[in-house]
Amino acid sequence: MFEDDTMLETIEKMLEEKEYLALRSTLTEMQEADIAALFGEMREDDLPLMFRILPKEMAASCFSYMEPEVQQLLIEEFSDRELTSILDGLFVDDAVNLIEEMPANVVHRIIQNVPPDKRSQINMILRYPKNSTGTIMTTEFVELREFMTRDDVFENIRRSGVDKETVYDCYVTDAARHLIGVISVKDLIMSENGEVTVGELMEPDVISVNAMDDREEAVNIMKKYGFIALPVTDSENRLIGIVTGDDAIEVLEEETTEDIALMAGMTASEKTYFMTSVFETWKNRVPWLMFLMISSVFTSKILQHFEGRLAANAALIAFMPVIMGTAGNAGGQSSATIIRALSTEEVKIRIPDILRIIWKELRVAFFCGLTLAAGNFLKMLAVDNVTVGVAVTVSVSIAAIVVIAKLIGALLPIGARKIGLDPAVMASPFITTICDALSLLLYFRAAAMILGI
Amino acid sequence: MFEDDTMLETIEKMLEEKEYLALRSTLTEMQEADIAALFGEMREDDLPLMFRILPKEMAASCFSYMEPEVQQLLIEEFSDRELTSILDGLFVDDAVNLIEEMPANVVHRIIQNVPPDKRSQINMILRYPKNSTGTIMTTEFVELREFMTRDDVFENIRRSGVDKETVYDCYVTDAARHLIGVISVKDLIMSENGEVTVGELMEPDVISVNAMDDREEAVNIMKKYGFIALPVTDSENRLIGIVTGDDAIEVLEEETTEDIALMAGMTASEKTYFMTSVFETWKNRVPWLMFLMISSVFTSKILQHFEGRLAANAALIAFMPVIMGTAGNAGGQSSATIIRALSTEEVKIRIPDILRIIWKELRVAFFCGLTLAAGNFLKMLAVDNVTVGVAVTVSVSIAAIVVIAKLIGALLPIGARKIGLDPAVMASPFITTICDALSLLLYFRAAAMILGI
């Protein structure tokens, strides 16, 4: 681990004083990921020069670690020849990631300059439907045949020279490239006999996914079985790629970002925050705000209906926000909990789970409601300077709405999943809108009963 | 991949008809993770018998894949001898995970029955502070010495027989167990010369973490460099464990669960939803609800202040919820976006990033505000049956509060991180509470200016 700031200063000084040879040898000693991070900290004007100083064999790897914004900036400075050379050095899946992050004009230049032998592989991956496993697979992997011995396998790995994590699980195919087995380097090492063949050691029941399957399914399989790689086949069971651990982590993170966006009432961007344009951000956010705003027409109608009585009992107005707010918060807690439990697959859509959730949320809601009602009663008498009747009305409303809100919050995500929607849609903003209307109805009903208005 | 339901029926039928031998051979053919999933679907009464039918060599591995509830149920049925045998078969990190998930009385029985040779390792791990790297590390790994040749290494791996992912990156230590290098099995395979020693091939600049470092830091390093394992050292740079890929994914998922809980205004449980008691759930949720409820005293005070004027202009009351709601939703969108960008480390706490965020959110907010104001104006005239003055007042308030809410939503998480708080605290519930008060102030101010009340 190095100290970011000192290193940054040292390198900027070397650039300034044109000590390019010394700089190159400093960079040679560093980790590619650290160099890429430095690029994100440096002055933009220095980036192209700095990149050209990098030893050629590190350049592509460093480039693949950089943030999309830095990559875009560099590509815009590259000559066509430089661009081709970098693209040649990238793994196919990194090239695809790059294309997915860049704006259209940059993508056009990349596609034009990609070396011909990679172009067909990249195009194949780009043709798979959004969120399918095909889009996240790597087409560079070790492919073995049944008759190979341990030495053949090691020789094969030596020749293919692909990335580390893609060599430890090796897949066995027949002459027509059908997937017929899997063997790990560990199995080969564990075998005392060097002459044993792949066919004898391999596991013939290979768990694989189809390239058209949802990428989340692929990642779930990897998590479930603890795989470091997962083979991907086409519709005829021919091996066409593998999903590796870093791709799986990336998918997990993207799915989390998507969930969090949905839970906050917006469409997730497919790009990072800074790479998403103002127009796209607006387009991801405004329909939800508009929908929620229009939905509030119910709340307005309820209030218009009670307008006269509210005007006559103005003390009640001041406590509408606390009731609406508490309802929304209580419901939001339950919905977030259940949405998360659904996405980690702890909770499944089946009767026993649903009954247990209802029973648990009911008890939690009951105790939360009681505590809050008591707290509110004391607070209103102490701070708000109201009559006991108003304090009782508000407190009773809070207790009741907390129970209702928690049940709605817990059950809506389950209902959404049941009808094929993403449960994350049923989070705080949506629950809040429903609870606003319900809590006001309840409040006015309580006021009518307790205060006789 | 097998069909869950058919398999479940087949197995339940075999159990019923006491075809235990046939059942055992069916299970032998299955993947451990799939068997564990079956345990989650079966009748509780069948579980102990089913577990005893499992081939002995699969039992511990199956057990480690099971959900905590099933594990607890089985442990309660196990004799002390059975429990010891299972614990003996578990990897140390799986045993630690188990202990962390179980309620206190079960933990007590586990600790009593753990085989002596594992007890000290487990105790060492359990002594590390919460969320430290020490708590997620594995103490079973391959440790090499500089003078070993490739064959020595493979022999060493054969003897240690540890889990797959823990053999591919091997760590080199000196006589005093200081970490002095790292070598991958791939490097060994790639070397043509079988007589080359570990010392010649190893990379002496090893990136490692201290066992006391935050576990999130360990995981971030693994993500940054694309490591499949990361060595963990004590304060004297002695190698004491490694963090593996599946531990890293588990930490990522737990941190996400924690973030989502915080963002919904509650304390995350350290156990799964069903393993958390009603009392604990209440304790995680009620303080936040109480705090937010008490905070609404400001909103109430504002409304009490305007009570008279509201009673005289009752039409305004009906539109308070839409203004408060829209403000909360708009602010919640921005805060969720920034909280996520902070946690994926796209956004860093530095002036250029902050300025770019402000500039971007301002523009997005401006366009969102305009769109919503226009939509609201049309809706109010079409549906709500109000005067143009009231429609203008509400629409102008919405446009203005959206801009304010989005700025607050974007900046509060950054401020929180700056002062060392978790940014996720500054999500929807908190933003909503602030926006409620601000939006009402703005609304009444707009009403005073436009309607002259």
Interface residues (C-beta under 8 A of the other chain):
Chain A: M1 E29 Q31 A33 A37 Y65 E67 F154 I157 R158 G161 K164 E165 V167 Y168 S184 V185 K186 I189 M190 E192 D205 I207 K223 K224 Y225 G226 I228 G245 D246 A248 I249 L252 E253 T256 T257 D259 I260 A261 M263 A264 G265 M266 T272 Y273 F274 V278 T281 W282 R285 V286 W288 L289 M290 L292 M293 I294 S296 V297 T299 S300 K301 L303 Q304 E307 G308 L310 A311 A312 A314 A315 I317 A318 F319 M320 P321 V322 M324 G325 T326 G328 N329 A330 G332 Q333 S335 A336 T337 I338 I339 R340 A341 T344 E346 V347 R356 K360 R363 V364 F367 C368 T371 L372 G375 N376 K379 V383 D384 I398 V402 A427 S428 P429 T432 T433 D436 L440
Chain B: M1 E29 Q31 A33 A37 Y65 E67 F154 I157 R158 G161 K164 E165 V167 Y168 S184 V185 K186 I189 M190 E192 D205 I207 K223 K224 Y225 G226 I228 G245 D246 A248 I249 L252 E253 T256 T257 D259 I260 A261 M263 A264 G265 M266 T272 Y273 F274 V278 T281 W282 R285 V286 W288 L289 M290 L292 M293 I294 S296 V297 T299 S300 K301 L303 Q304 E307 G308 L310 A311 A312 A314 A315 I317 A318 F319 M320 P321 V322 M324 G325 T326 G328 N329 A330 G332 Q333 S335 A336 T337 I338 I339 R340 A341 T344 E346 V347 R356 K360 R363 V364 F367 C368 T371 L372 G375 N376 K379 V383 D384 I398 V402 A427 S428 P429 T432 T433 D436 L440
